[in-house]
Amino acid sequence: MSKAREAALDLVEVAPTSEPPVCRIMDYGKWQYEQKRRIREAHKKNKHHTTTLKEIRLRPETDKHDLDIKLNHARQFLEKGHKVQFTMFFRGRQMLHRDRGYAIYENITELMQDLAKIERPSKMSGRRMTLLLVPK
């Protein structure tokens, strides 16, 4: 003969501030379990999205087609709500042609202006130049 678990009923005060206080007879452990389960289900359904910083690396000689591919990736990141940082590295004699880097960044901002705004404009620090875009 199997014994089923008997429900332990508790007297739970539901509304202590009302006059007279309201109490209910219920299985408090089961009620707590169901509340936690509802919260867990709500978290699963809710899309938690944290903005992260995505970096796209470039060089001053990056070809037009390669740049287009990188810009498509940046568009996808911005549509998902991420920040995008473009980083351009200069080596050796490329440092003489910083104006080429600024021109590429101007082109990028023009192409991305429908989807993003500039949070940090293009800036040179050491041998790298950075540009930070955030979604509108």
VMD Tcl script that builds the backbone (N, CA, C; Angstrom):
set m [mol new atoms 408]
animate dup $m
set s [atomselect $m all]
$s set {name element resname resid chain x y z} {
  {N N MET 1 A 0.827 -1.175 0.000}
  {CA C MET 1 A 0.000 0.000 0.000}
  {C C MET 1 A 0.880 1.250 0.000}
  {N N SER 2 A 0.793 2.051 -1.070}
  {CA C SER 2 A 1.639 3.244 -1.151}
  {C C SER 2 A 0.945 4.418 -0.482}
  {N N LYS 3 A 1.738 5.186 0.200}
  {CA C LYS 3 A 1.190 6.339 0.898}
  {C C LYS 3 A 1.427 7.583 0.053}
  {N N ALA 4 A 0.403 8.313 -0.284}
  {CA C ALA 4 A 0.545 9.576 -0.995}
  {C C ALA 4 A 0.932 10.655 0.012}
  {N N ARG 5 A 1.733 11.592 -0.454}
  {CA C ARG 5 A 2.171 12.673 0.429}
  {C C ARG 5 A 0.974 13.556 0.738}
  {N N GLU 6 A 0.727 13.726 1.989}
  {CA C GLU 6 A -0.391 14.568 2.390}
  {C C GLU 6 A 0.059 16.022 2.317}
  {N N ALA 7 A -0.827 16.876 1.795}
  {CA C ALA 7 A -0.509 18.289 1.677}
  {C C ALA 7 A -0.511 18.912 3.057}
  {N N ALA 8 A 0.592 19.553 3.385}
  {CA C ALA 8 A 0.680 20.259 4.657}
  {C C ALA 8 A 0.049 21.623 4.458}
  {N N LEU 9 A -1.095 21.836 5.057}
  {CA C LEU 9 A -1.799 23.097 4.882}
  {C C LEU 9 A -1.346 24.089 5.939}
  {N N ASP 10 A -1.222 25.337 5.502}
  {CA C ASP 10 A -0.766 26.392 6.389}
  {C C ASP 10 A -1.803 27.500 6.418}
  {N N LEU 11 A -1.838 28.223 7.501}
  {CA C LEU 11 A -2.682 29.402 7.610}
  {C C LEU 11 A -1.796 30.591 7.239}
  {N N VAL 12 A -2.065 31.217 6.072}
  {CA C VAL 12 A -1.212 32.279 5.546}
  {C C VAL 12 A -1.977 33.590 5.580}
  {N N GLU 13 A -1.338 34.607 6.158}
  {CA C GLU 13 A -1.950 35.929 6.212}
  {C C GLU 13 A -1.740 36.595 4.852}
  {N N VAL 14 A -2.833 36.851 4.125}
  {CA C VAL 14 A -2.765 37.375 2.758}
  {C C VAL 14 A -2.715 38.891 2.760}
  {N N ALA 15 A -3.588 39.532 3.517}
  {CA C ALA 15 A -3.643 41.001 3.554}
  {C C ALA 15 A -3.598 41.460 5.005}
  {N N PRO 16 A -2.399 41.664 5.546}
  {CA C PRO 16 A -2.292 42.012 6.963}
  {C C PRO 16 A -2.752 43.437 7.285}
  {N N THR 17 A -2.751 44.328 6.283}
  {CA C THR 17 A -3.096 45.725 6.559}
  {C C THR 17 A -4.586 45.988 6.513}
  {N N SER 18 A -5.369 45.078 5.959}
  {CA C SER 18 A -6.810 45.305 5.873}
  {C C SER 18 A -7.452 45.100 7.240}
  {N N GLU 19 A -8.655 45.591 7.383}
  {CA C GLU 19 A -9.372 45.464 8.652}
  {C C GLU 19 A -10.613 44.645 8.425}
  {N N PRO 20 A -10.816 43.496 8.887}
  {CA C PRO 20 A -9.912 42.650 9.646}
  {C C PRO 20 A -8.878 42.003 8.726}
  {N N PRO 21 A -7.745 41.542 9.279}
  {CA C PRO 21 A -6.725 40.881 8.453}
  {C C PRO 21 A -7.304 39.643 7.761}
  {N N VAL 22 A -6.847 39.438 6.497}
  {CA C VAL 22 A -7.374 38.327 5.710}
  {C C VAL 22 A -6.349 37.192 5.718}
  {N N CYS 23 A -6.843 35.971 5.999}
  {CA C CYS 23 A -5.984 34.789 6.018}
  {C C CYS 23 A -6.545 33.750 5.058}
  {N N ARG 24 A -5.682 32.831 4.637}
  {CA C ARG 24 A -6.097 31.773 3.721}
  {C C ARG 24 A -5.417 30.476 4.141}
  {N N ILE 25 A -6.144 29.396 3.975}
  {CA C ILE 25 A -5.565 28.086 4.259}
  {C C ILE 25 A -5.075 27.525 2.935}
  {N N MET 26 A -3.760 27.280 2.858}
  {CA C MET 26 A -3.176 26.785 1.604}
  {C C MET 26 A -1.856 26.095 1.879}
  {N N ASP 27 A -1.356 25.399 0.857}
  {CA C ASP 27 A -0.039 24.757 0.946}
  {C C ASP 27 A 0.995 25.810 0.561}
  {N N TYR 28 A 1.631 26.378 1.559}
  {CA C TYR 28 A 2.533 27.509 1.330}
  {C C TYR 28 A 3.767 27.113 0.528}
  {N N GLY 29 A 4.316 25.929 0.767}
  {CA C GLY 29 A 5.492 25.468 0.020}
  {C C GLY 29 A 5.188 25.333 -1.464}
  {N N LYS 30 A 4.012 24.789 -1.776}
  {CA C LYS 30 A 3.595 24.638 -3.173}
  {C C LYS 30 A 3.404 26.013 -3.810}
  {N N TRP 31 A 2.831 26.957 -3.076}
  {CA C TRP 31 A 2.596 28.305 -3.588}
  {C C TRP 31 A 3.931 28.996 -3.895}
  {N N GLN 32 A 4.924 28.861 -2.991}
  {CA C GLN 32 A 6.248 29.436 -3.220}
  {C C GLN 32 A 6.894 28.841 -4.468}
  {N N TYR 33 A 6.790 27.533 -4.626}
  {CA C TYR 33 A 7.360 26.854 -5.789}
  {C C TYR 33 A 6.741 27.389 -7.077}
  {N N GLU 34 A 5.414 27.539 -7.088}
  {CA C GLU 34 A 4.733 28.044 -8.294}
  {C C GLU 34 A 5.136 29.479 -8.602}
  {N N GLN 35 A 5.334 30.310 -7.578}
  {CA C GLN 35 A 5.759 31.693 -7.806}
  {C C GLN 35 A 7.147 31.737 -8.445}
  {N N LYS 36 A 8.066 30.930 -7.912}
  {CA C LYS 36 A 9.415 30.884 -8.480}
  {C C LYS 36 A 9.380 30.400 -9.923}
  {N N ARG 37 A 8.527 29.430 -10.189}
  {CA C ARG 37 A 8.398 28.875 -11.540}
  {C C ARG 37 A 7.856 29.920 -12.510}
  {N N ARG 38 A 6.858 30.706 -12.066}
  {CA C ARG 38 A 6.314 31.770 -12.917}
  {C C ARG 38 A 7.372 32.812 -13.248}
  {N N ILE 39 A 8.172 33.158 -12.252}
  {CA C ILE 39 A 9.243 34.148 -12.471}
  {C C ILE 39 A 10.260 33.598 -13.465}
  {N N ARG 40 A 10.622 32.326 -13.316}
  {CA C ARG 40 A 11.582 31.700 -14.226}
  {C C ARG 40 A 11.049 31.681 -15.657}
  {N N GLU 41 A 9.771 31.357 -15.823}
  {CA C GLU 41 A 9.159 31.337 -17.157}
  {C C GLU 41 A 9.135 32.739 -17.765}
  {N N ALA 42 A 8.839 33.736 -16.934}
  {CA C ALA 42 A 8.803 35.117 -17.432}
  {C C ALA 42 A 10.183 35.547 -17.908}
  {N N HIS 43 A 11.244 35.120 -17.199}
  {CA C HIS 43 A 12.606 35.460 -17.607}
  {C C HIS 43 A 12.976 34.774 -18.913}
  {N N LYS 44 A 12.495 33.567 -19.124}
  {CA C LYS 44 A 12.806 32.869 -20.372}
  {C C LYS 44 A 12.167 33.565 -21.556}
  {N N LYS 45 A 10.931 34.043 -21.379}
  {CA C LYS 45 A 10.221 34.694 -22.474}
  {C C LYS 45 A 10.773 36.084 -22.767}
  {N N ASN 46 A 11.231 36.756 -21.728}
  {CA C ASN 46 A 11.751 38.106 -21.889}
  {C C ASN 46 A 13.160 38.042 -22.459}
  {N N LYS 47 A 13.379 38.737 -23.567}
  {CA C LYS 47 A 14.701 38.748 -24.194}
  {C C LYS 47 A 15.572 39.769 -23.484}
  {N N HIS 48 A 16.520 39.284 -22.704}
  {CA C HIS 48 A 17.465 40.171 -22.047}
  {C C HIS 48 A 18.569 40.463 -23.037}
  {N N HIS 49 A 18.760 41.742 -23.325}
  {CA C HIS 49 A 19.792 42.109 -24.276}
  {C C HIS 49 A 20.679 43.173 -23.653}
  {N N THR 50 A 21.910 42.851 -23.515}
  {CA C THR 50 A 22.850 43.835 -23.014}
  {C C THR 50 A 23.662 44.349 -24.194}
  {N N THR 51 A 23.862 45.638 -24.199}
  {CA C THR 51 A 24.650 46.192 -25.295}
  {C C THR 51 A 26.115 45.879 -25.041}
  {N N THR 52 A 26.739 45.359 -26.055}
  {CA C THR 52 A 28.159 45.063 -25.954}
  {C C THR 52 A 28.892 45.849 -27.024}
  {N N LEU 53 A 30.170 45.976 -26.837}
  {CA C LEU 53 A 30.995 46.696 -27.789}
  {C C LEU 53 A 31.589 45.703 -28.771}
  {N N LYS 54 A 31.297 45.884 -30.044}
  {CA C LYS 54 A 31.853 45.048 -31.104}
  {C C LYS 54 A 32.928 45.861 -31.816}
  {N N GLU 55 A 34.053 45.216 -32.071}
  {CA C GLU 55 A 35.162 45.911 -32.716}
  {C C GLU 55 A 35.349 45.394 -34.137}
  {N N ILE 56 A 35.549 46.322 -35.051}
  {CA C ILE 56 A 35.861 45.976 -36.432}
  {C C ILE 56 A 37.209 46.601 -36.741}
  {N N ARG 57 A 38.151 45.759 -37.145}
  {CA C ARG 57 A 39.521 46.219 -37.385}
  {C C ARG 57 A 39.757 46.487 -38.866}
  {N N LEU 58 A 40.450 47.569 -39.126}
  {CA C LEU 58 A 40.741 47.991 -40.499}
  {C C LEU 58 A 42.215 48.351 -40.627}
  {N N ARG 59 A 42.639 48.509 -41.866}
  {CA C ARG 59 A 43.955 49.037 -42.210}
  {C C ARG 59 A 43.730 50.153 -43.226}
  {N N PRO 60 A 44.686 51.052 -43.394}
  {CA C PRO 60 A 44.501 52.118 -44.386}
  {C C PRO 60 A 44.340 51.594 -45.810}
  {N N GLU 61 A 44.918 50.414 -46.119}
  {CA C GLU 61 A 44.798 49.859 -47.474}
  {C C GLU 61 A 43.630 48.891 -47.621}
  {N N THR 62 A 42.716 48.831 -46.672}
  {CA C THR 62 A 41.599 47.894 -46.778}
  {C C THR 62 A 40.859 48.175 -48.083}
  {N N ASP 63 A 40.675 47.115 -48.874}
  {CA C ASP 63 A 40.053 47.239 -50.189}
  {C C ASP 63 A 38.576 47.605 -50.059}
  {N N LYS 64 A 38.018 48.186 -51.120}
  {CA C LYS 64 A 36.621 48.638 -51.114}
  {C C LYS 64 A 35.672 47.485 -50.805}
  {N N HIS 65 A 35.860 46.352 -51.457}
  {CA C HIS 65 A 34.964 45.208 -51.248}
  {C C HIS 65 A 35.069 44.687 -49.812}
  {N N ASP 66 A 36.284 44.597 -49.302}
  {CA C ASP 66 A 36.471 44.147 -47.923}
  {C C ASP 66 A 35.821 45.121 -46.942}
  {N N LEU 67 A 35.936 46.408 -47.246}
  {CA C LEU 67 A 35.312 47.422 -46.396}
  {C C LEU 67 A 33.788 47.283 -46.416}
  {N N ASP 68 A 33.230 46.999 -47.599}
  {CA C ASP 68 A 31.774 46.799 -47.697}
  {C C ASP 68 A 31.318 45.627 -46.845}
  {N N ILE 69 A 32.065 44.543 -46.850}
  {CA C ILE 69 A 31.721 43.375 -46.033}
  {C C ILE 69 A 31.764 43.742 -44.557}
  {N N LYS 70 A 32.801 44.470 -44.141}
  {CA C LYS 70 A 32.918 44.877 -42.743}
  {C C LYS 70 A 31.794 45.830 -42.353}
  {N N LEU 71 A 31.383 46.690 -43.272}
  {CA C LEU 71 A 30.271 47.603 -42.986}
  {C C LEU 71 A 28.953 46.846 -42.858}
  {N N ASN 72 A 28.784 45.778 -43.632}
  {CA C ASN 72 A 27.572 44.956 -43.489}
  {C C ASN 72 A 27.535 44.290 -42.117}
  {N N HIS 73 A 28.687 43.831 -41.642}
  {CA C HIS 73 A 28.755 43.256 -40.299}
  {C C HIS 73 A 28.402 44.327 -39.256}
  {N N ALA 74 A 28.934 45.526 -39.452}
  {CA C ALA 74 A 28.656 46.616 -38.515}
  {C C ALA 74 A 27.160 46.936 -38.506}
  {N N ARG 75 A 26.528 46.933 -39.687}
  {CA C ARG 75 A 25.078 47.171 -39.770}
  {C C ARG 75 A 24.308 46.138 -38.959}
  {N N GLN 76 A 24.702 44.869 -39.101}
  {CA C GLN 76 A 24.024 43.814 -38.343}
  {C C GLN 76 A 24.184 44.026 -36.846}
  {N N PHE 77 A 25.384 44.400 -36.417}
  {CA C PHE 77 A 25.613 44.647 -34.996}
  {C C PHE 77 A 24.752 45.803 -34.501}
  {N N LEU 78 A 24.698 46.893 -35.274}
  {CA C LEU 78 A 23.923 48.064 -34.870}
  {C C LEU 78 A 22.431 47.754 -34.826}
  {N N GLU 79 A 21.948 46.938 -35.767}
  {CA C GLU 79 A 20.534 46.572 -35.767}
  {C C GLU 79 A 20.170 45.747 -34.536}
  {N N LYS 80 A 21.136 44.974 -34.037}
  {CA C LYS 80 A 20.894 44.189 -32.823}
  {C C LYS 80 A 21.045 45.017 -31.557}
  {N N GLY 81 A 21.498 46.274 -31.696}
  {CA C GLY 81 A 21.617 47.160 -30.546}
  {C C GLY 81 A 22.995 47.240 -29.935}
  {N N HIS 82 A 24.010 46.713 -30.601}
  {CA C HIS 82 A 25.362 46.761 -30.072}
  {C C HIS 82 A 26.056 48.054 -30.486}
  {N N LYS 83 A 27.054 48.449 -29.711}
  {CA C LYS 83 A 27.928 49.553 -30.112}
  {C C LYS 83 A 28.997 48.969 -31.026}
  {N N VAL 84 A 29.464 49.759 -31.986}
  {CA C VAL 84 A 30.493 49.289 -32.913}
  {C C VAL 84 A 31.669 50.255 -32.871}
  {N N GLN 85 A 32.854 49.694 -32.640}
  {CA C GLN 85 A 34.077 50.498 -32.660}
  {C C GLN 85 A 34.917 50.069 -33.845}
  {N N PHE 86 A 35.223 51.030 -34.694}
  {CA C PHE 86 A 36.119 50.785 -35.816}
  {C C PHE 86 A 37.518 51.152 -35.352}
  {N N THR 87 A 38.460 50.242 -35.541}
  {CA C THR 87 A 39.846 50.474 -35.150}
  {C C THR 87 A 40.729 50.290 -36.376}
  {N N MET 88 A 41.496 51.332 -36.701}
  {CA C MET 88 A 42.397 51.264 -37.841}
  {C C MET 88 A 43.836 51.281 -37.333}
  {N N PHE 89 A 44.602 50.285 -37.746}
  {CA C PHE 89 A 45.990 50.162 -37.317}
  {C C PHE 89 A 46.915 50.680 -38.416}
  {N N PHE 90 A 47.915 51.421 -38.014}
  {CA C PHE 90 A 48.920 51.948 -38.939}
  {C C PHE 90 A 50.263 51.315 -38.604}
  {N N ARG 91 A 50.985 50.879 -39.659}
  {CA C ARG 91 A 52.318 50.307 -39.468}
  {C C ARG 91 A 53.322 51.089 -40.292}
  {N N GLY 92 A 54.488 51.279 -39.714}
  {CA C GLY 92 A 55.610 51.868 -40.450}
  {C C GLY 92 A 55.287 53.174 -41.154}
  {N N ARG 93 A 55.459 53.175 -42.466}
  {CA C ARG 93 A 55.260 54.395 -43.247}
  {C C ARG 93 A 53.793 54.760 -43.439}
  {N N GLN 94 A 52.917 53.869 -43.050}
  {CA C GLN 94 A 51.481 54.202 -43.138}
  {C C GLN 94 A 51.154 55.389 -42.237}
  {N N MET 95 A 51.972 55.631 -41.225}
  {CA C MET 95 A 51.731 56.749 -40.323}
  {C C MET 95 A 51.767 58.095 -41.060}
  {N N LEU 96 A 52.435 58.142 -42.210}
  {CA C LEU 96 A 52.476 59.372 -42.997}
  {C C LEU 96 A 51.145 59.661 -43.671}
  {N N HIS 97 A 50.285 58.647 -43.790}
  {CA C HIS 97 A 49.028 58.793 -44.526}
  {C C HIS 97 A 47.818 58.680 -43.598}
  {N N ARG 98 A 47.863 59.418 -42.504}
  {CA C ARG 98 A 46.726 59.412 -41.577}
  {C C ARG 98 A 45.480 59.996 -42.226}
  {N N ASP 99 A 45.686 60.913 -43.165}
  {CA C ASP 99 A 44.542 61.525 -43.842}
  {C C ASP 99 A 43.706 60.478 -44.573}
  {N N ARG 100 A 44.329 59.411 -45.042}
  {CA C ARG 100 A 43.600 58.315 -45.691}
  {C C ARG 100 A 42.659 57.646 -44.683}
  {N N GLY 101 A 43.137 57.484 -43.458}
  {CA C GLY 101 A 42.311 56.904 -42.397}
  {C C GLY 101 A 41.111 57.780 -42.074}
  {N N TYR 102 A 41.355 59.102 -41.957}
  {CA C TYR 102 A 40.249 60.020 -41.679}
  {C C TYR 102 A 39.233 60.001 -42.815}
  {N N ALA 103 A 39.696 59.890 -44.058}
  {CA C ALA 103 A 38.786 59.842 -45.208}
  {C C ALA 103 A 37.928 58.582 -45.171}
  {N N ILE 104 A 38.531 57.459 -44.814}
  {CA C ILE 104 A 37.764 56.206 -44.706}
  {C C ILE 104 A 36.708 56.332 -43.621}
  {N N TYR 105 A 37.070 56.925 -42.483}
  {CA C TYR 105 A 36.110 57.086 -41.386}
  {C C TYR 105 A 34.983 58.044 -41.765}
  {N N GLU 106 A 35.280 59.090 -42.526}
  {CA C GLU 106 A 34.226 60.000 -43.001}
  {C C GLU 106 A 33.252 59.238 -43.898}
  {N N ASN 107 A 33.801 58.387 -44.765}
  {CA C ASN 107 A 32.960 57.568 -45.647}
  {C C ASN 107 A 32.072 56.635 -44.818}
  {N N ILE 108 A 32.641 56.030 -43.783}
  {CA C ILE 108 A 31.883 55.116 -42.927}
  {C C ILE 108 A 30.739 55.852 -42.236}
  {N N THR 109 A 31.009 57.038 -41.694}
  {CA C THR 109 A 29.955 57.779 -40.993}
  {C C THR 109 A 28.842 58.202 -41.944}
  {N N GLU 110 A 29.182 58.541 -43.179}
  {CA C GLU 110 A 28.150 58.889 -44.154}
  {C C GLU 110 A 27.265 57.691 -44.483}
  {N N LEU 111 A 27.892 56.520 -44.655}
  {CA C LEU 111 A 27.131 55.322 -45.000}
  {C C LEU 111 A 26.289 54.808 -43.834}
  {N N MET 112 A 26.703 55.081 -42.620}
  {CA C MET 112 A 26.012 54.556 -41.441}
  {C C MET 112 A 25.085 55.563 -40.772}
  {N N GLN 113 A 24.989 56.785 -41.292}
  {CA C GLN 113 A 24.234 57.817 -40.598}
  {C C GLN 113 A 22.746 57.510 -40.468}
  {N N ASP 114 A 22.191 56.657 -41.335}
  {CA C ASP 114 A 20.774 56.291 -41.221}
  {C C ASP 114 A 20.515 55.363 -40.036}
  {N N LEU 115 A 21.541 54.639 -39.601}
  {CA C LEU 115 A 21.375 53.602 -38.584}
  {C C LEU 115 A 22.077 53.939 -37.272}
  {N N ALA 116 A 23.105 54.786 -37.325}
  {CA C ALA 116 A 23.925 55.020 -36.134}
  {C C ALA 116 A 24.291 56.491 -36.000}
  {N N LYS 117 A 24.692 56.817 -34.788}
  {CA C LYS 117 A 25.234 58.158 -34.538}
  {C C LYS 117 A 26.613 58.004 -33.906}
  {N N ILE 118 A 27.404 59.046 -34.013}
  {CA C ILE 118 A 28.778 58.995 -33.521}
  {C C ILE 118 A 28.778 59.270 -32.020}
  {N N GLU 119 A 29.345 58.342 -31.259}
  {CA C GLU 119 A 29.503 58.592 -29.824}
  {C C GLU 119 A 30.875 59.206 -29.554}
  {N N ARG 120 A 31.894 58.685 -30.234}
  {CA C ARG 120 A 33.245 59.220 -30.097}
  {C C ARG 120 A 33.796 59.393 -31.504}
  {N N PRO 121 A 34.066 60.616 -31.941}
  {CA C PRO 121 A 34.572 60.809 -33.308}
  {C C PRO 121 A 35.960 60.203 -33.498}
  {N N SER 122 A 36.382 60.117 -34.766}
  {CA C SER 122 A 37.671 59.486 -35.067}
  {C C SER 122 A 38.798 60.229 -34.364}
  {N N LYS 123 A 39.645 59.440 -33.726}
  {CA C LYS 123 A 40.715 60.007 -32.901}
  {C C LYS 123 A 41.937 59.119 -33.032}
  {N N MET 124 A 43.071 59.748 -33.133}
  {CA C MET 124 A 44.328 59.029 -33.259}
  {C C MET 124 A 44.954 58.890 -31.880}
  {N N SER 125 A 45.351 57.667 -31.524}
  {CA C SER 125 A 46.084 57.464 -30.268}
  {C C SER 125 A 47.178 56.443 -30.553}
  {N N GLY 126 A 48.394 56.929 -30.566}
  {CA C GLY 126 A 49.521 56.061 -30.898}
  {C C GLY 126 A 49.476 55.676 -32.357}
  {N N ARG 127 A 49.485 54.372 -32.623}
  {CA C ARG 127 A 49.448 53.871 -34.001}
  {C C ARG 127 A 48.057 53.405 -34.413}
  {N N ARG 128 A 47.063 53.707 -33.599}
  {CA C ARG 128 A 45.706 53.287 -33.946}
  {C C ARG 128 A 44.755 54.470 -33.941}
  {N N MET 129 A 43.769 54.374 -34.814}
  {CA C MET 129 A 42.739 55.393 -34.934}
  {C C MET 129 A 41.405 54.705 -34.649}
  {N N THR 130 A 40.577 55.327 -33.807}
  {CA C THR 130 A 39.313 54.695 -33.441}
  {C C THR 130 A 38.131 55.602 -33.745}
  {N N LEU 131 A 36.991 54.970 -33.968}
  {CA C LEU 131 A 35.713 55.643 -34.192}
  {C C LEU 131 A 34.646 54.784 -33.520}
  {N N LEU 132 A 33.797 55.396 -32.698}
  {CA C LEU 132 A 32.772 54.633 -31.976}
  {C C LEU 132 A 31.395 55.078 -32.425}
  {N N LEU 133 A 30.591 54.117 -32.890}
  {CA C LEU 133 A 29.223 54.367 -33.324}
  {C C LEU 133 A 28.248 53.637 -32.406}
  {N N VAL 134 A 27.106 54.290 -32.144}
  {CA C VAL 134 A 26.048 53.665 -31.342}
  {C C VAL 134 A 24.749 53.709 -32.148}
  {N N PRO 135 A 23.843 52.748 -31.928}
  {CA C PRO 135 A 22.590 52.763 -32.675}
  {C C PRO 135 A 21.729 53.968 -32.310}
  {N N LYS 136 A 20.942 54.440 -33.268}
  {CA C LYS 136 A 20.043 55.590 -33.015}
  {C C LYS 136 A 18.878 55.153 -32.163}
}
mol reanalyze $m
mol bondsrecalc $m
mol representation Tube
mol addrep $m
